[in-house]
């Protein structure tokens, strides 16, 4: 398919209108791009903001991967570190000292060169804000431990050994110090970076409409090697997965990232469509409000985890296996023999008998991403499961930014909150720290759960270098989390992505694979 064959038909326009995009709000420029190499990615998740040190979620990861640069990227399967801002690096024998040599070609969108001062500023800003992806380096990188021997060299003296250090660096993005400092305000530039950027990535924001689309145009200053022929990429918000599939089939989107198992089956013989179904460290669980409301009672939580119809959850997911505890199968330290709850109504009623309302007769609330059909189905399975122990369930669809906002406190967090957790790096620390460490409270990955003993195990696991010792630590971590019953452990799904066969140079990498890295891609 040539670039001129990419089109927006009247049917496609109506499809996007049905996905929440009214025809009157569709930017007219979109129709003028049929003769250019503009990659369109259909996604159900809006981009929360443009600040690489506060925003999280796969849509934010897409944005940051394409507008900003880290020191190191990862590519391949299994993912391996590759040069980004750093063209090379050295590591000391004790694993505590890392020295990075910056690429002299690296340039910000302003035209200014990327220097070691910008790198230091970015890491220190991330640590001070203590939001976004900063948890990945907290307790390992300290502000005083980052130095610059010269303008092209950055040295990290780690506070503790960290086996996954190179694997986490792709998620700490570098901002231009001068641009942020010029718009500092009273919040370290957070207000400015809600809608502005200070990056060096291959693309920059051309235009956007919240809830509709984000158009990234190729940066005039793009300096990265190995790029494709894209002039830009559009992140198109399409709430319904069925609509994403139809757009892909009609050639109105090049990539769809939220497809269900049924969508993939429908695309099996679709002309011009390539299906990608690959395993990755991606868990689905339903988090419970362990701090406020009825589910603060551990006996009620244990009643519920034994009432859930896990087989129905798996069958509904299609290409998936049930989780065995909080860690994904196959990752370092995962215990396949871990005893986890399965549907047992007698045991569920035993735990209900220990609660204040043993006969039920009350209602709980579950939210899910609006338009995400798979989560809606799981919510209906939860509705049927809870009826078995006398509990009603209110199901509330919400847009993703509203779901994130609900995580701010135990009082605003719903009783049940479904979470896809995709590892950004192939190490148990990723899932363990992000989803269960109390320092993450207030964020969507772990809004409320807190246990000092679990925190200590997570911290020990991330700083231990010896794999056998790490496996022992994570074994104990899994047992303690299961005993606390903060989550309903769901499924490990295959990642499901649909592509037009005109998309060239796509390579699946099993970390954040739905946060499409557009720079290497071409449209043929």
DARA-V740424 format. One record per pair of residues at least 12 apart in sequence whose ideal C-beta (glycine too) atoms are under 6 Angstrom apart, sorted by sequence separation. I is the first residue (numbers start at 1). J is the second residue. D is the distance in Angstrom with one decimal. If there is no record, write none. Layout:
BEGIN
i | j | d
I | J | D
I | J | D
END
This chain:
BEGIN
i | j | d
47 | 59 | 4.7
48 | 60 | 5.8
52 | 64 | 4.8
72 | 84 | 5.4
145 | 157 | 4.4
244 | 256 | 4.0
310 | 322 | 5.7
324 | 336 | 5.9
438 | 450 | 3.8
461 | 473 | 4.3
47 | 60 | 6.0
71 | 84 | 6.0
88 | 101 | 4.8
203 | 216 | 3.8
218 | 231 | 5.3
288 | 301 | 5.6
325 | 338 | 4.5
366 | 379 | 5.2
460 | 473 | 5.2
461 | 474 | 5.5
45 | 59 | 4.1
70 | 84 | 5.3
71 | 85 | 5.1
72 | 86 | 5.9
86 | 100 | 3.9
87 | 101 | 5.8
218 | 232 | 5.9
244 | 258 | 5.9
324 | 338 | 5.3
421 | 435 | 5.6
69 | 84 | 5.3
71 | 86 | 4.4
203 | 218 | 6.0
204 | 219 | 4.6
217 | 232 | 4.4
325 | 340 | 5.4
505 | 520 | 5.0
47 | 63 | 5.1
52 | 68 | 5.0
69 | 85 | 5.0
87 | 103 | 4.2
127 | 143 | 5.9
203 | 219 | 5.8
216 | 232 | 5.8
324 | 340 | 5.7
366 | 382 | 5.9
379 | 395 | 4.6
457 | 473 | 5.7
505 | 521 | 5.5
85 | 102 | 5.7
142 | 159 | 5.2
202 | 219 | 6.0
216 | 233 | 5.1
241 | 258 | 5.1
438 | 455 | 5.5
505 | 522 | 5.7
140 | 158 | 5.4
180 | 198 | 5.4
241 | 259 | 5.8
245 | 263 | 4.4
436 | 454 | 5.7
437 | 455 | 5.6
495 | 513 | 5.1
504 | 522 | 4.3
124 | 143 | 4.7
179 | 198 | 3.8
215 | 234 | 5.0
241 | 260 | 5.3
457 | 476 | 5.8
140 | 160 | 5.8
202 | 222 | 4.4
457 | 477 | 4.3
504 | 524 | 4.9
85 | 106 | 5.2
213 | 234 | 5.5
214 | 235 | 4.3
249 | 270 | 5.3
437 | 458 | 5.0
502 | 523 | 5.4
140 | 162 | 4.4
176 | 198 | 4.3
202 | 224 | 5.0
241 | 263 | 5.8
502 | 524 | 4.9
123 | 146 | 5.5
175 | 198 | 4.4
213 | 236 | 5.0
212 | 237 | 5.7
248 | 273 | 5.9
433 | 458 | 5.3
120 | 146 | 4.9
211 | 237 | 5.8
432 | 458 | 5.0
454 | 480 | 5.3
7 | 34 | 5.7
366 | 393 | 5.8
370 | 397 | 4.0
453 | 480 | 6.0
120 | 148 | 5.9
370 | 398 | 5.9
71 | 100 | 5.4
85 | 114 | 5.8
360 | 389 | 5.7
361 | 390 | 5.9
363 | 392 | 4.0
364 | 393 | 5.7
365 | 394 | 4.5
366 | 395 | 5.5
367 | 396 | 4.9
368 | 397 | 5.8
370 | 399 | 5.4
360 | 390 | 2.2
4 | 35 | 5.7
359 | 390 | 5.5
360 | 391 | 4.8
363 | 394 | 5.7
367 | 398 | 5.1
369 | 400 | 5.7
116 | 148 | 3.6
136 | 168 | 4.1
310 | 342 | 5.7
310 | 343 | 5.8
429 | 462 | 4.4
3 | 37 | 5.0
309 | 343 | 5.5
408 | 442 | 5.8
413 | 447 | 4.8
116 | 151 | 5.6
119 | 154 | 4.8
136 | 171 | 5.9
306 | 341 | 5.2
413 | 448 | 5.5
115 | 151 | 4.7
305 | 341 | 4.1
367 | 403 | 5.8
407 | 443 | 6.0
116 | 153 | 5.9
352 | 389 | 5.4
407 | 444 | 4.8
449 | 486 | 4.4
116 | 154 | 4.6
133 | 171 | 4.4
306 | 344 | 4.8
410 | 448 | 4.9
283 | 323 | 5.9
404 | 444 | 5.1
407 | 447 | 3.9
306 | 347 | 4.5
307 | 348 | 4.1
348 | 389 | 5.4
306 | 348 | 3.9
345 | 388 | 5.7
375 | 418 | 5.1
283 | 328 | 5.4
303 | 348 | 4.8
126 | 172 | 5.9
428 | 474 | 5.0
281 | 328 | 4.5
367 | 414 | 4.9
303 | 351 | 3.7
302 | 351 | 4.4
303 | 352 | 4.4
365 | 414 | 4.8
102 | 152 | 4.6
281 | 331 | 5.7
365 | 415 | 5.1
366 | 416 | 3.7
368 | 418 | 5.4
364 | 415 | 4.0
101 | 153 | 5.9
122 | 174 | 4.5
299 | 351 | 4.9
122 | 175 | 5.1
100 | 154 | 4.8
119 | 174 | 5.5
299 | 354 | 4.1
300 | 355 | 4.9
99 | 155 | 4.8
118 | 174 | 5.7
121 | 177 | 4.1
299 | 355 | 5.0
261 | 318 | 2.4
98 | 156 | 4.5
118 | 176 | 5.9
261 | 319 | 5.3
297 | 355 | 5.6
118 | 177 | 4.9
97 | 157 | 5.7
316 | 377 | 4.8
96 | 158 | 4.9
313 | 378 | 6.0
95 | 161 | 4.5
108 | 176 | 4.4
313 | 381 | 5.7
312 | 381 | 4.8
53 | 125 | 5.7
309 | 381 | 5.7
53 | 126 | 4.4
53 | 129 | 5.4
56 | 132 | 5.6
309 | 385 | 5.0
54 | 131 | 4.3
308 | 385 | 4.8
54 | 132 | 4.6
307 | 385 | 5.1
53 | 132 | 5.0
307 | 388 | 5.4
307 | 389 | 4.9
81 | 166 | 4.5
114 | 200 | 5.3
303 | 389 | 5.9
425 | 511 | 6.0
424 | 511 | 5.5
423 | 511 | 5.6
424 | 512 | 5.3
422 | 512 | 5.7
108 | 200 | 4.6
72 | 166 | 5.9
106 | 200 | 5.9
109 | 204 | 5.0
333 | 428 | 4.8
74 | 170 | 5.3
332 | 428 | 5.3
72 | 169 | 4.3
73 | 170 | 5.2
331 | 428 | 5.2
71 | 169 | 5.0
72 | 170 | 5.8
70 | 169 | 5.6
70 | 170 | 4.8
327 | 428 | 5.6
70 | 172 | 5.9
70 | 173 | 5.4
327 | 431 | 5.8
68 | 173 | 3.8
69 | 174 | 5.9
64 | 173 | 5.2
109 | 219 | 5.5
111 | 221 | 6.0
109 | 221 | 5.6
260 | 373 | 5.7
107 | 221 | 4.7
260 | 374 | 5.2
107 | 223 | 5.0
106 | 223 | 6.0
105 | 223 | 4.5
292 | 410 | 3.7
291 | 410 | 3.9
292 | 411 | 5.6
295 | 415 | 5.5
52 | 173 | 3.7
289 | 413 | 5.0
289 | 415 | 5.3
67 | 197 | 5.5
286 | 416 | 5.3
287 | 417 | 4.6
68 | 199 | 3.9
69 | 200 | 4.8
240 | 371 | 4.9
67 | 199 | 4.7
69 | 201 | 5.4
239 | 371 | 3.0
241 | 373 | 5.3
286 | 418 | 5.1
287 | 419 | 5.6
68 | 201 | 4.9
67 | 201 | 4.4
285 | 419 | 5.8
66 | 201 | 5.5
67 | 203 | 5.8
284 | 420 | 5.4
66 | 203 | 4.6
283 | 421 | 4.7
333 | 471 | 4.4
51 | 190 | 5.9
282 | 422 | 4.5
335 | 475 | 5.3
338 | 478 | 5.5
333 | 474 | 3.0
51 | 193 | 3.7
281 | 423 | 3.7
340 | 482 | 5.8
50 | 193 | 5.5
335 | 478 | 5.5
49 | 194 | 4.6
50 | 197 | 5.2
340 | 489 | 5.9
66 | 216 | 5.7
326 | 478 | 6.0
325 | 478 | 4.5
326 | 481 | 4.9
291 | 448 | 4.3
325 | 482 | 5.7
290 | 448 | 5.6
289 | 448 | 5.8
290 | 449 | 5.2
329 | 492 | 5.9
328 | 492 | 5.6
46 | 211 | 5.7
323 | 489 | 4.1
47 | 214 | 5.6
323 | 490 | 5.9
322 | 491 | 5.9
323 | 492 | 5.7
320 | 491 | 4.1
321 | 492 | 5.1
320 | 493 | 4.3
317 | 491 | 4.6
319 | 494 | 4.3
317 | 493 | 5.6
313 | 490 | 5.5
314 | 491 | 5.6
305 | 485 | 5.2
308 | 488 | 5.5
302 | 485 | 5.1
305 | 488 | 5.7
301 | 485 | 4.2
21 | 212 | 5.3
39 | 230 | 5.4
46 | 237 | 5.8
37 | 229 | 5.1
43 | 235 | 5.9
37 | 230 | 5.2
37 | 231 | 4.9
38 | 232 | 4.9
39 | 233 | 4.4
40 | 234 | 4.7
41 | 235 | 5.4
42 | 236 | 5.2
36 | 231 | 4.8
44 | 239 | 5.3
40 | 236 | 5.5
42 | 238 | 4.4
290 | 486 | 5.0
288 | 486 | 6.0
287 | 487 | 5.3
42 | 244 | 4.2
285 | 487 | 4.4
286 | 488 | 4.1
285 | 489 | 5.4
42 | 247 | 5.4
285 | 490 | 5.1
284 | 490 | 4.2
284 | 491 | 5.1
42 | 253 | 4.1
40 | 253 | 4.8
40 | 254 | 5.3
41 | 255 | 4.6
42 | 256 | 4.5
43 | 257 | 5.1
44 | 258 | 4.7
39 | 254 | 5.1
279 | 494 | 5.8
280 | 495 | 5.0
277 | 494 | 4.7
278 | 495 | 5.3
19 | 238 | 4.3
20 | 239 | 5.3
277 | 496 | 5.5
19 | 239 | 4.9
19 | 240 | 5.5
276 | 497 | 4.2
19 | 243 | 4.8
273 | 498 | 5.9
274 | 499 | 4.4
274 | 501 | 5.3
15 | 243 | 5.0
272 | 500 | 5.8
272 | 501 | 5.2
278 | 508 | 5.1
280 | 510 | 3.6
15 | 246 | 5.6
267 | 498 | 5.8
15 | 247 | 5.9
264 | 496 | 5.2
276 | 508 | 5.9
280 | 513 | 6.0
259 | 496 | 4.8
12 | 250 | 5.7
259 | 498 | 5.4
12 | 252 | 3.7
257 | 497 | 5.7
256 | 498 | 4.4
8 | 252 | 5.8
255 | 499 | 5.5
254 | 500 | 4.8
254 | 503 | 5.4
248 | 498 | 4.8
171 | 424 | 5.3
168 | 425 | 5.5
257 | 514 | 4.1
167 | 425 | 3.6
164 | 425 | 5.6
164 | 427 | 4.1
164 | 429 | 5.5
228 | 505 | 5.7
233 | 518 | 4.3
230 | 518 | 5.9
227 | 519 | 5.1
228 | 520 | 5.6
228 | 521 | 4.6
229 | 522 | 4.3
226 | 520 | 5.9
228 | 522 | 3.5
224 | 519 | 5.9
135 | 433 | 5.9
161 | 463 | 5.9
163 | 465 | 5.5
160 | 463 | 4.2
161 | 465 | 5.0
202 | 519 | 4.4
44 | 371 | 5.4
44 | 372 | 5.9
79 | 426 | 6.0
48 | 401 | 5.6
46 | 400 | 5.9
45 | 400 | 4.9
46 | 401 | 5.9
79 | 509 | 5.3
77 | 509 | 5.8
79 | 511 | 5.3
77 | 510 | 5.4
65 | 515 | 5.7
61 | 512 | 5.1
65 | 517 | 5.0
66 | 518 | 5.4
62 | 515 | 4.2
61 | 515 | 3.5
62 | 516 | 5.8
58 | 514 | 5.0
58 | 515 | 4.9
41 | 516 | 5.5
39 | 518 | 5.8
37 | 523 | 4.8
1 | 502 | 3.7
3 | 523 | 5.4
END
